């Protein structure tokens, strides 16, 4: 923790780290607000590598402060977007390894020491992601099952079974239809993932968003995946997505190019 | 970048899109992924209960009867 003016606790700062890259022209970071107004987003040398950092007021970034910040939806969104904006600006200039939100050190020296100890991991990660971008793909299918599936047994009483039996048969039919729907959804997700994985250097399955998270009752997310794709294959990926949309009838949403968040960590 | 179909954020240039990125997709990435390193004040945030509590709160603000989304460990 550094103090620019001894005796003035409000100026005590910590060092927030956004990302690690090789070389970065500090001009690429000019004008970025980052997480703390009034402190420039800047570069910090790490031997052959460069960290993208910012001083932040230490008392605003304690664990308690993060507890509060992250429990507040608007504040969490502000932080996530500010973090992402800096990562994105660095990634636009060359291979960049993003760090998780809220990676903080007591000062520049501590950051250099700790991150420098991981220099080899960072170098390996940078080599892996160079020339690549991350693409997000989410696949959704209709959430509801038809009340009268074609494969269901006829819902009428037979040889004296009566209304009770018809009811049970109808229930059973609906249950089977649900299971088939579920199986089909999983198969569709696997097929799409397999097809896109063939175009990707690396693949990662993220947890599908629940209906509570999306707020969408009419459809169910069956795949939430990230693909690390070389820039020369991006068009191939997008063409493949279009083809899969037509072939499966599923809703396939693509996002990207992202800085390779999902592929920086596995070393 | 020619030949790209529309993506959720529509800004020019490579990797140029903080604006309009869906928050839920962004949180998938900034919270749960990235390189895990040890920090002084807050450690690798996806690993600590802190963030699960917070995400629960986040979603509760959208819908009161919401289970924590990443309650069993988050994206792989």
Contacts between the chains, C-beta under 8 A, distances in Angstrom:
chain1	res1	chain2	res2	distance
A	14	B	40	7.4
A	14	B	41	5.9
A	17	B	37	7.9
A	17	B	39	7.7
A	20	B	35	7.4
A	58	B	41	7.8
A	61	B	41	6.3
A	61	B	42	7.6
A	62	B	41	6.5
A	63	B	41	6.6
A	63	B	42	5.8
A	63	B	50	7.3
A	66	B	42	5.6
A	66	B	45	7.9
A	66	B	50	6.7
A	67	B	50	6.1
A	67	B	53	7.7
A	67	B	54	7.1
A	70	B	50	7.0
A	70	B	51	6.3
A	70	B	54	3.3
A	70	B	55	7.7
A	70	B	57	7.8
A	70	B	58	7.6
A	71	B	53	7.1
A	71	B	54	4.9
A	71	B	57	4.2
A	71	B	58	7.4
A	72	B	57	7.7
A	73	B	57	7.7
A	73	B	58	4.8
A	73	B	61	4.7
A	73	B	62	7.5
A	76	B	27	7.7
A	76	B	54	6.8
A	76	B	58	5.7
A	77	B	23	5.4
A	80	B	23	6.8
A	80	B	26	5.1
A	80	B	27	6.0
A	80	B	30	5.0
A	80	B	31	7.6
A	81	B	18	5.6
A	81	B	21	7.6
A	81	B	26	7.0
A	83	B	30	5.4
A	84	B	18	5.0
A	84	B	21	6.8
A	84	B	26	5.8
A	84	B	29	7.8
A	84	B	30	6.0
A	85	B	18	4.1
A	87	B	30	7.9
A	88	B	15	5.3
A	88	B	16	6.6
A	88	B	17	6.7
A	88	B	18	5.6
A	91	B	15	4.6
A	92	B	13	6.7
A	92	B	14	5.9
A	92	B	15	4.9
A	92	B	16	6.2
A	97	B	34	7.5
A	97	B	35	5.4
A	98	B	29	7.6
A	98	B	30	7.5
A	98	B	33	7.8
A	98	B	34	4.5
A	98	B	35	7.4
A	99	B	34	5.1
A	99	B	35	5.7
A	99	B	37	6.5
A	100	B	30	6.8
A	100	B	31	6.7
A	100	B	32	7.8
A	100	B	33	7.3
A	100	B	34	4.3
A	100	B	35	7.5
A	100	B	36	6.5
A	100	B	44	5.8
A	100	B	45	5.3
A	100	B	46	6.2
A	101	B	30	4.4
A	101	B	31	5.7
A	101	B	34	7.9
A	101	B	45	5.8
A	102	B	39	7.6
A	102	B	42	4.5
A	102	B	45	4.7
A	103	B	37	6.2
A	103	B	39	4.7
A	103	B	42	7.3
A	103	B	44	7.6
A	103	B	45	7.8
A	104	B	39	5.0
A	104	B	40	6.2
A	104	B	41	4.2
A	104	B	42	5.5
A	105	B	39	5.9
A	105	B	40	4.7
A	105	B	41	7.4
A	106	B	40	4.6
A	106	B	41	7.1
A	110	B	40	5.8
A	114	B	37	6.7
A	114	B	38	6.3
A	114	B	39	7.5
A	114	B	40	7.7
A	115	B	37	6.4
A	118	B	35	7.8
A	118	B	37	6.0
A	121	B	35	7.2
A	122	B	35	7.1
A	125	B	35	6.4
A	133	B	14	7.2
A	133	B	15	6.5
A	134	B	29	8.0
A	136	B	25	5.8
A	136	B	28	7.9
A	138	B	25	7.9
A	204	B	33	7.9
A	204	B	75	7.7
A	204	B	76	6.6
A	205	B	75	7.6
A	205	B	76	5.7
A	206	B	28	5.1
A	206	B	32	7.7
A	206	B	75	3.8
A	206	B	76	6.9
A	207	B	28	7.8
A	207	B	69	7.3
A	207	B	70	6.3
A	207	B	74	6.5
A	207	B	75	4.7
A	207	B	76	7.3
A	209	B	24	5.7
A	209	B	69	7.1
A	210	B	67	7.4
A	210	B	69	6.0
A	212	B	59	6.5
A	212	B	62	7.8
A	212	B	63	5.7
A	212	B	65	7.9
A	212	B	66	4.4
A	212	B	67	6.8
A	212	B	69	7.3
A	213	B	24	5.7
A	213	B	59	6.5
A	213	B	66	7.8
A	213	B	69	5.2
A	214	B	24	7.2
A	215	B	62	6.8
A	215	B	63	7.3
A	224	B	28	7.2
A	224	B	75	7.7
A	226	B	29	7.9
A	231	B	14	7.8
A	234	B	4	7.1
A	235	B	3	4.8
A	235	B	4	7.6
A	238	B	3	7.2
A	238	B	4	6.2
A	238	B	5	5.5
A	241	B	5	7.9
A	242	B	5	7.1
A	253	B	8	7.3
A	254	B	5	7.2
A	254	B	7	5.9
A	255	B	7	5.4
A	255	B	8	4.8
A	255	B	9	7.6
A	255	B	21	7.2
A	255	B	22	7.4
A	255	B	25	5.9
A	256	B	7	6.0
A	257	B	14	6.1
A	257	B	15	5.4
A	258	B	15	7.1
A	258	B	29	6.7
A	259	B	15	5.7
A	261	B	29	3.7
A	261	B	30	6.8
A	261	B	33	4.6
A	261	B	34	5.4
A	262	B	28	8.0
A	262	B	29	6.3
A	262	B	33	4.7
A	262	B	75	7.9
A	264	B	33	7.0
A	264	B	34	5.4
A	264	B	35	4.8
A	265	B	33	5.9
A	265	B	34	6.2
A	265	B	35	5.1
A	265	B	36	5.8
A	267	B	35	7.9
